[in-house]
Every structure is written in C-alpha cells, then in structure tokens.
C-alpha cells in the first residue's frame, strides 16, 4: 500500500508517484496486448502501459498487486524488445525533457 491513489487512465503518472515510495522498484513502460476488446480498440491490440518491477516481481499500481514478472509478461503478451526501464532519477529527467509522465519511446506499429 502507498500514500498515492492510482486512477484508471493515469498509469504513467501512477508508476512514477508510487515508485517514489517503493524502494528499489524500477518504472517500466511497455505495450501489453488486449485480451478483450475495449471501447478504444479490439482484442489483440497493443496499448501503452506503465508498471513497476523489482527483480522477478511486477507491481501494478492500479491493481495494487505484486505478481511474478514471468506471469505478467505472459498474460499481457509483452515483448521485452518494446520495454523500457527507468529508475526514479531517470524518470524525473525524462519528465523534465518531455514535459509529461510518459511514454517516452515509440511503441510497436499500431499500438495506442
């Protein structure tokens, strides 16, 4: 549990704010695949998302759950080639450079 209250649709900001409170976690930007369609895209579409990692554990701030990284990547069909990791200091530098919480790199073609 953290002092920050994550909100749907703000995963990039949530990841940065929660990482400030969870020692040793990295901020991760990647592109999971929708298993079910949404109002924005059909099933099979990739979307930008942010979460935290520490070793073999993923913490998703919105779900407020820690799960094994291998399961998170498998369930989300996340391609490690499209993942970027930042410590808090690096994330703050990127926020200052880009003037937003993320994402700071391009995703796979067709991702939203």
C-alpha positions as MATLAB code, in Angstrom:
seq = 'XXXXXXXXXXXXXXXXXXXXXXXXXXXXXXXXXXXXXXXXXXXXXXXXXXXXXXXXXXXXXXXXXXXXXXXXXXXXXXXXXXXXXXXXXXXXXXXXXXXXXXXXXXXXXXXX';
ca = [
       0.000    0.000    0.000;
       1.216    3.523   -0.776;
       0.163    7.078    0.007;
      -0.569    7.716   -3.698;
      -4.023    6.748   -5.009;
      -3.741    5.453   -8.606;
      -6.509    6.255  -11.059;
      -7.528    4.450  -14.263;
      -6.013    6.033  -17.345;
      -3.055    7.571  -15.485;
      -0.676    4.599  -15.344;
       2.419    6.625  -16.305;
       1.905    9.190  -13.550;
       0.861    6.461  -11.110;
       4.035    4.459  -11.770;
       6.294    7.456  -11.107;
       4.471    8.521   -7.961;
       4.338    5.013   -6.472;
       7.992    4.275   -7.371;
       8.988    7.214   -5.189;
       7.539    5.282   -2.228;
       8.580    1.700   -3.114;
      12.319    1.337   -2.640;
      14.255   -0.477   -5.344;
      11.454   -0.648   -7.914;
      12.020    0.482  -11.491;
       9.428    2.306  -13.578;
       8.642    0.240  -16.670;
       6.957    1.332  -19.905;
       5.765   -1.343  -22.294;
       2.974   -2.499  -24.579;
       0.694   -5.293  -23.346;
      -1.853   -6.866  -25.688;
      -5.581   -6.537  -25.019;
      -7.120   -9.936  -24.375;
     -10.609   -8.472  -24.682;
     -11.760   -5.585  -26.816;
     -12.338   -2.183  -25.270;
     -14.095    0.965  -26.381;
     -10.783    2.136  -27.850;
      -9.535   -0.975  -29.636;
     -10.313   -4.609  -30.465;
      -8.804   -7.635  -28.739;
      -5.248   -8.234  -29.916;
      -4.362   -4.523  -29.975;
      -1.281   -3.373  -28.094;
      -1.514   -0.394  -25.770;
       0.965    1.713  -23.839;
       1.135    0.946  -20.141;
       3.380    1.583  -17.121;
       4.100   -0.601  -14.109;
       6.930   -1.239  -11.606;
       9.490   -4.029  -11.398;
      11.953   -5.227   -8.797;
      13.861   -8.337   -9.802;
      11.346  -11.014  -10.783;
       8.343   -9.169   -9.313;
       5.943   -6.780  -11.054;
       3.842   -4.328   -9.080;
       0.906   -2.826  -10.949;
      -0.177    0.306   -9.044;
      -3.773    0.295  -10.289;
      -4.323   -3.340   -9.289;
      -2.257   -2.812   -6.105;
      -0.821   -6.322   -6.589;
       2.631   -7.850   -6.835;
       2.852  -10.806   -9.222;
       5.680  -12.806  -10.769;
       7.165  -10.974  -13.748;
       7.026  -14.078  -15.940;
       3.235  -14.307  -15.458;
       2.658  -10.586  -16.025;
       4.620  -10.648  -19.298;
       2.997  -13.893  -20.458;
      -0.562  -12.803  -19.681;
      -0.006   -9.387  -21.279;
       1.908  -10.881  -24.216;
       4.545   -8.223  -23.561;
       7.528   -8.206  -25.930;
      10.692   -7.425  -23.944;
      12.056   -5.607  -27.021;
       9.371   -2.932  -26.544;
      10.005   -2.411  -22.814;
      11.980    0.465  -21.298;
      13.011    0.688  -17.624;
      13.880    3.767  -15.586;
      14.913    4.419  -12.026;
      13.205    7.371  -10.315;
      16.039    9.793  -11.120;
      15.990    8.826  -14.810;
      12.200    9.144  -14.889;
      12.342   12.647  -13.427;
      14.903   13.621  -16.096;
      12.647   12.209  -18.830;
       9.629   14.048  -17.413;
      11.554   17.309  -17.496;
      12.768   16.675  -21.065;
       9.377   15.584  -22.455;
       7.146   17.617  -20.096;
       4.863   14.650  -19.357;
       4.859   11.370  -17.403;
       5.253    9.107  -20.443;
       5.529    7.179  -22.575;
       8.925    8.423  -23.730;
       9.613    5.937  -26.513;
       7.713    4.749  -29.550;
       5.848    1.507  -29.351;
       5.230   -1.176  -31.915;
       3.349   -0.222  -35.065;
      -0.367    0.079  -34.409;
      -0.066    0.386  -30.618;
      -2.142    3.049  -28.916;
];
